[in-house]
Amino acid sequence: MTNRMKAVLGASATIAVWATAFPFGKL
C-alpha cells in the first residue's frame, strides 16, 4: 500500500469518525 493510499484512508476514517461522533457530542 502506498503512502498516498494510507493518507487517503486515514483521512476518510478520521472524517467518518468525527462526523459520526459530532452529533452525539452536541446532544
C-alpha atoms as an extended CHARMM CRD file, in Angstrom:
* protein
*
        27  EXT
         1         1  MET       CA              0.0000000000        0.0000000000        0.0000000000  PROA      1               0.0000000000
         2         2  THR       CA              1.3760000000        3.4000000000       -0.9490000000  PROA      2               0.0000000000
         3         3  ASN       CA              1.7150000000        6.3150000000        1.4400000000  PROA      3               0.0000000000
         4         4  ARG       CA             -0.8830000000        8.2070000000       -0.5990000000  PROA      4               0.0000000000
         5         5  MET       CA             -3.4260000000        5.4120000000       -0.1050000000  PROA      5               0.0000000000
         6         6  LYS       CA             -2.6610000000        5.3170000000        3.6190000000  PROA      6               0.0000000000
         7         7  ALA       CA             -3.1520000000        9.0860000000        3.8380000000  PROA      7               0.0000000000
         8         8  VAL       CA             -6.4730000000        8.9400000000        1.9750000000  PROA      8               0.0000000000
         9         9  LEU       CA             -7.7700000000        6.0400000000        4.0790000000  PROA      9               0.0000000000
        10        10  GLY       CA             -6.5950000000        7.6630000000        7.2930000000  PROA      10              0.0000000000
        11        11  ALA       CA             -8.2200000000       10.9830000000        6.4200000000  PROA      11              0.0000000000
        12        12  SER       CA            -11.5170000000        9.3940000000        5.3550000000  PROA      12              0.0000000000
        13        13  ALA       CA            -11.5920000000        7.2700000000        8.5120000000  PROA      13              0.0000000000
        14        14  THR       CA            -10.9270000000       10.3150000000       10.6950000000  PROA      14              0.0000000000
        15        15  ILE       CA            -13.6610000000       12.3050000000        8.9380000000  PROA      15              0.0000000000
        16        16  ALA       CA            -16.1110000000        9.3980000000        9.2370000000  PROA      16              0.0000000000
        17        17  VAL       CA            -15.4600000000        9.0020000000       12.9820000000  PROA      17              0.0000000000
        18        18  TRP       CA            -15.6810000000       12.7800000000       13.5770000000  PROA      18              0.0000000000
        19        19  ALA       CA            -18.8990000000       13.0930000000       11.5580000000  PROA      19              0.0000000000
        20        20  THR       CA            -20.4230000000       10.1790000000       13.4860000000  PROA      20              0.0000000000
        21        21  ALA       CA            -19.3800000000       11.3710000000       16.9550000000  PROA      21              0.0000000000
        22        22  PHE       CA            -20.0370000000       15.1090000000       16.4700000000  PROA      22              0.0000000000
        23        23  PRO       CA            -23.8820000000       14.9840000000       16.6460000000  PROA      23              0.0000000000
        24        24  PHE       CA            -23.7310000000       12.8820000000       19.8260000000  PROA      24              0.0000000000
        25        25  GLY       CA            -21.3050000000       15.3620000000       21.3690000000  PROA      25              0.0000000000
        26        26  LYS       CA            -23.8100000000       18.1720000000       20.7790000000  PROA      26              0.0000000000
        27        27  LEU       CA            -26.6910000000       16.3810000000       22.4860000000  PROA      27              0.0000000000
